[in-house]
Amino acid sequence: MCVLAMQSVFEETLPRPSVDTIRGEILPSAWILQPSQRNSREVVTVIYLLQVDLGSPSLAPRLLNTVSRKQAAVIADLDSFFSL
């Protein structure tokens, strides 16, 4: 099993949130890749845990939807990669 865990680090030198600046925080999150056997085939189960606090002001809903779709595409690409 492989686990990649992450969390934001607060950095004072970065800009404070404002009308022109969004400063989000990645809360404890992780990718978990777990190999297993299914029907005599080796498979990898991918678990993606993400917690994000975008604070205020936040991203426009349209941009947030775009980012969400891109994350889903990354997971689909991993599925294709591991299915070779």
Backbone as a chain_set.jsonl record, in Angstrom:
{"seq": "MCVLAMQSVFEETLPRPSVDTIRGEILPSAWILQPSQRNSREVVTVIYLLQVDLGSPSLAPRLLNTVSRKQAAVIADLDSFFSL", "coords": {"N": [[0.849, -1.164, 0.0], [0.519, 2.239, -0.772], [0.77, 5.478, 0.527], [0.107, 8.86, 0.22], [0.212, 11.638, 2.013], [-1.012, 14.911, 2.848], [-0.947, 18.382, 3.854], [-1.733, 21.817, 4.231], [0.709, 24.398, 4.812], [1.068, 27.122, 6.871], [2.032, 30.284, 5.773], [3.412, 33.277, 6.469], [4.375, 35.232, 4.691], [2.871, 35.152, 2.402], [0.164, 36.6, 0.441], [-2.635, 38.086, 2.149], [-6.109, 37.043, 2.341], [-8.315, 38.676, 0.071], [-10.387, 40.813, -1.996], [-9.21, 40.397, -4.445], [-7.604, 38.196, -4.019], [-7.481, 34.809, -3.209], [-7.087, 32.726, -0.526], [-6.72, 29.648, 0.182], [-6.945, 26.628, 2.179], [-5.489, 23.503, 2.459], [-6.725, 20.938, 4.161], [-6.014, 18.044, 6.3], [-5.352, 15.597, 3.947], [-5.279, 12.944, 1.44], [-3.819, 10.554, -0.876], [-4.43, 7.207, -1.463], [-3.104, 4.223, -2.466], [-3.905, 1.016, -3.109], [-2.918, -2.137, -3.666], [-4.444, -5.16, -4.848], [-5.975, -8.417, -5.383], [-8.215, -9.384, -7.936], [-10.435, -11.497, -9.42], [-8.293, -13.178, -10.221], [-6.583, -11.257, -11.19], [-4.22, -8.631, -10.833], [-5.064, -5.684, -9.231], [-5.405, -2.164, -8.571], [-6.653, -0.285, -6.029], [-7.758, 2.982, -5.826], [-7.9, 5.521, -3.556], [-9.054, 8.674, -2.846], [-8.797, 11.294, -0.775], [-9.948, 14.411, 0.07], [-9.855, 17.504, 1.617], [-10.77, 20.758, 1.649], [-10.557, 24.125, 2.556], [-11.716, 27.002, 1.397], [-12.025, 29.423, 2.448], [-12.87, 32.91, 2.811], [-12.874, 35.643, 0.617], [-14.388, 33.267, -1.687], [-13.859, 30.838, -4.376], [-15.356, 31.422, -7.591], [-18.412, 29.773, -8.411], [-18.421, 28.529, -10.992], [-15.689, 28.262, -11.637], [-14.87, 26.647, -9.511], [-16.305, 24.298, -10.105], [-14.986, 23.575, -12.472], [-12.382, 23.012, -11.529], [-12.997, 20.833, -9.862], [-13.847, 18.933, -11.765], [-11.452, 18.525, -13.133], [-9.915, 17.282, -11.166], [-11.312, 14.879, -10.936], [-10.75, 13.87, -13.463], [-8.014, 13.342, -13.25], [-8.047, 11.18, -11.491], [-9.388, 9.317, -13.104], [-7.465, 9.059, -15.138], [-5.42, 7.848, -13.664], [-6.683, 5.409, -13.179], [-6.796, 4.376, -15.786], [-4.028, 4.169, -16.286], [-3.183, 2.241, -14.361], [-4.627, 0.107, -15.261], [-3.398, -1.0, -17.392]], "CA": [[0.0, 0.0, 0.0], [1.241, 3.514, -0.794], [-0.045, 6.588, 1.027], [0.662, 10.206, 0.119], [-0.611, 12.507, 2.851], [-0.612, 16.302, 2.719], [-1.676, 19.42, 4.573], [-1.154, 23.141, 4.003], [1.582, 25.015, 5.8], [0.788, 28.554, 6.905], [3.197, 31.101, 5.437], [3.096, 34.696, 6.719], [4.765, 36.125, 3.599], [1.891, 35.101, 1.313], [-0.865, 37.639, 0.586], [-3.848, 37.824, 2.924], [-7.302, 37.014, 1.499], [-8.923, 39.967, -0.274], [-11.262, 40.702, -3.161], [-8.393, 39.925, -5.564], [-6.764, 37.077, -3.621], [-8.094, 33.721, -2.442], [-6.064, 31.958, 0.194], [-7.365, 28.456, 0.725], [-6.144, 25.751, 3.029], [-5.713, 22.068, 2.296], [-6.756, 20.253, 5.452], [-5.43, 16.718, 6.095], [-5.846, 14.938, 2.741], [-4.378, 11.851, 1.077], [-4.01, 9.555, -1.921], [-4.101, 5.87, -0.973], [-3.073, 3.242, -3.555], [-3.921, -0.271, -2.415], [-2.966, -3.269, -4.585], [-5.165, -6.353, -4.409], [-6.293, -9.374, -6.452], [-9.629, -9.511, -8.272], [-10.579, -12.44, -10.538], [-6.934, -13.593, -10.581], [-5.849, -10.125, -11.768], [-3.774, -7.633, -9.868], [-5.711, -4.389, -9.419], [-5.041, -1.156, -7.584], [-7.757, 0.57, -5.597], [-7.3, 4.34, -5.563], [-8.782, 6.278, -2.667], [-8.616, 10.069, -2.842], [-9.471, 12.041, 0.289], [-9.581, 15.817, -0.056], [-10.573, 18.48, 2.427], [-10.274, 22.085, 1.312], [-11.293, 25.283, 3.065], [-11.348, 28.116, 0.539], [-12.152, 30.666, 3.201], [-13.694, 33.965, 2.235], [-13.82, 35.26, -0.434], [-14.167, 31.946, -2.24], [-13.852, 30.755, -5.834], [-16.64, 31.47, -8.284], [-18.906, 28.395, -8.59], [-18.021, 27.969, -12.287], [-14.286, 27.866, -11.53], [-14.819, 25.524, -8.579], [-16.757, 23.122, -10.855], [-13.918, 23.206, -13.4], [-11.323, 22.382, -10.738], [-13.507, 19.525, -9.424], [-13.826, 18.02, -12.914], [-10.057, 18.183, -13.43], [-9.488, 16.297, -10.179], [-11.925, 13.606, -11.338], [-10.021, 13.394, -14.64], [-6.749, 12.775, -12.765], [-8.361, 9.852, -10.947], [-9.675, 8.462, -14.275], [-6.183, 8.782, -15.775], [-4.756, 6.829, -12.836], [-7.361, 4.142, -13.436], [-6.308, 3.896, -17.084], [-2.618, 3.812, -16.137], [-3.049, 1.006, -13.601], [-5.364, -0.957, -15.947], [-2.601, -1.492, -18.541]], "C": [[0.902, 1.237, 0.0], [0.287, 4.612, -0.343], [0.738, 7.875, 0.845], [-0.271, 11.122, 0.895], [-0.094, 13.934, 2.745], [-1.473, 17.213, 3.571], [-0.969, 20.745, 4.294], [-0.24, 23.551, 5.148], [1.32, 26.512, 5.744], [2.072, 29.341, 6.669], [2.827, 32.572, 5.515], [3.388, 35.605, 5.532], [3.779, 36.113, 2.434], [0.8, 36.138, 1.542], [-2.055, 37.175, 1.419], [-5.033, 37.765, 1.98], [-7.852, 38.427, 1.286], [-9.843, 39.746, -1.467], [-10.501, 40.101, -4.34], [-7.598, 38.661, -5.264], [-7.559, 36.07, -2.794], [-6.961, 32.95, -1.789], [-6.748, 30.785, 0.872], [-6.415, 27.659, 1.583], [-6.509, 24.31, 2.707], [-5.607, 21.455, 3.685], [-6.18, 18.852, 5.254], [-6.131, 15.969, 4.958], [-4.862, 13.848, 2.344], [-4.807, 11.147, -0.204], [-3.616, 8.225, -1.291], [-4.197, 4.913, -2.162], [-2.904, 1.868, -2.908], [-4.017, -1.412, -3.429], [-3.758, -4.437, -3.988], [-5.395, -7.255, -5.621], [-7.8, -9.408, -6.673], [-9.736, -10.378, -9.521], [-9.217, -12.841, -11.094], [-6.132, -12.501, -11.29], [-5.404, -9.204, -10.65], [-4.428, -6.299, -10.217], [-5.212, -3.444, -8.33], [-6.276, -0.317, -7.286], [-7.178, 1.93, -5.24], [-8.343, 5.043, -4.703], [-8.215, 7.686, -2.577], [-9.442, 10.817, -1.809], [-9.012, 13.489, 0.208], [-10.482, 16.662, 0.824], [-9.958, 19.844, 2.139], [-11.171, 23.131, 1.947], [-10.829, 26.478, 2.241], [-11.509, 29.455, 1.238], [-13.07, 31.658, 2.508], [-12.78, 35.093, 1.791], [-13.433, 33.923, -1.061], [-14.137, 31.999, -3.768], [-15.265, 30.881, -6.39], [-17.107, 30.039, -8.534], [-18.462, 27.755, -9.906], [-16.573, 27.479, -12.242], [-14.131, 26.666, -10.601], [-15.256, 24.232, -9.275], [-15.681, 22.636, -11.82], [-12.793, 22.484, -12.674], [-11.755, 20.986, -10.3], [-13.464, 18.511, -10.558], [-12.392, 17.601, -13.251], [-9.526, 17.153, -12.425], [-10.054, 14.925, -10.514], [-11.192, 13.019, -12.544], [-8.678, 12.784, -14.244], [-6.978, 11.363, -12.229], [-8.661, 8.878, -12.084], [-8.388, 8.111, -15.013], [-5.386, 7.746, -14.989], [-5.362, 5.459, -13.062], [-6.879, 3.555, -14.752], [-4.861, 3.416, -16.99], [-2.469, 2.458, -15.457], [-3.778, -0.161, -14.275], [-4.588, -1.528, -17.121], [-2.216, -2.934, -18.374]], "O": [[1.922, 1.272, 0.689], [-0.863, 4.668, -0.78], [1.892, 7.974, 1.262], [-1.409, 11.354, 0.485], [1.105, 14.156, 2.573], [-2.587, 16.858, 3.958], [0.252, 20.783, 4.139], [-0.397, 23.113, 6.287], [1.351, 27.104, 4.665], [3.089, 29.077, 7.311], [2.022, 33.058, 4.721], [2.735, 36.635, 5.369], [3.848, 36.982, 1.564], [0.528, 36.521, 2.681], [-2.427, 36.002, 1.387], [-4.987, 38.374, 0.911], [-7.854, 39.255, 2.197], [-10.049, 38.61, -1.895], [-11.082, 39.375, -5.146], [-6.976, 38.103, -6.167], [-8.219, 36.425, -1.817], [-5.992, 32.572, -2.447], [-7.28, 30.902, 1.976], [-5.231, 27.978, 1.696], [-7.683, 23.942, 2.684], [-4.542, 21.453, 4.302], [-5.877, 18.494, 4.116], [-7.34, 15.738, 5.001], [-3.737, 13.817, 2.843], [-5.982, 11.139, -0.57], [-2.569, 8.133, -0.65], [-5.249, 4.806, -2.793], [-1.901, 1.593, -2.251], [-5.085, -1.637, -3.997], [-3.737, -4.665, -2.779], [-5.049, -6.896, -6.746], [-8.572, -9.455, -5.716], [-9.187, -10.03, -10.567], [-9.016, -12.842, -12.308], [-5.115, -12.789, -11.921], [-6.106, -9.017, -9.656], [-4.354, -5.841, -11.357], [-4.671, -3.871, -7.31], [-6.865, 0.284, -8.185], [-6.233, 2.029, -4.458], [-9.512, 5.145, -5.074], [-7.037, 7.871, -2.269], [-10.656, 10.954, -1.961], [-7.814, 13.764, 0.269], [-11.707, 16.549, 0.782], [-8.765, 20.055, 2.361], [-12.397, 23.035, 1.882], [-9.686, 26.918, 2.366], [-11.168, 30.499, 0.682], [-13.935, 31.28, 1.717], [-11.929, 35.483, 2.59], [-12.28, 33.501, -0.973], [-14.356, 33.048, -4.373], [-16.239, 30.496, -5.745], [-16.286, 29.173, -8.838], [-18.157, 26.562, -9.936], [-16.266, 26.401, -12.752], [-13.341, 25.765, -10.881], [-14.648, 23.183, -9.064], [-15.48, 21.431, -11.975], [-12.303, 21.46, -13.149], [-10.958, 20.049, -10.362], [-13.088, 17.358, -10.347], [-12.15, 16.45, -13.613], [-8.772, 16.254, -12.799], [-9.357, 13.918, -10.391], [-11.03, 11.802, -12.637], [-8.249, 11.801, -14.849], [-6.184, 10.459, -12.49], [-8.23, 7.726, -12.033], [-8.233, 6.978, -15.47], [-4.75, 6.87, -15.575], [-4.645, 4.461, -13.13], [-6.584, 2.362, -14.827], [-4.511, 2.377, -17.55], [-1.708, 1.613, -15.926], [-3.565, -1.311, -13.893], [-5.067, -2.448, -17.785], [-1.55, -3.499, -19.241]]}, "num_chains": 1, "name": "protein.A"}
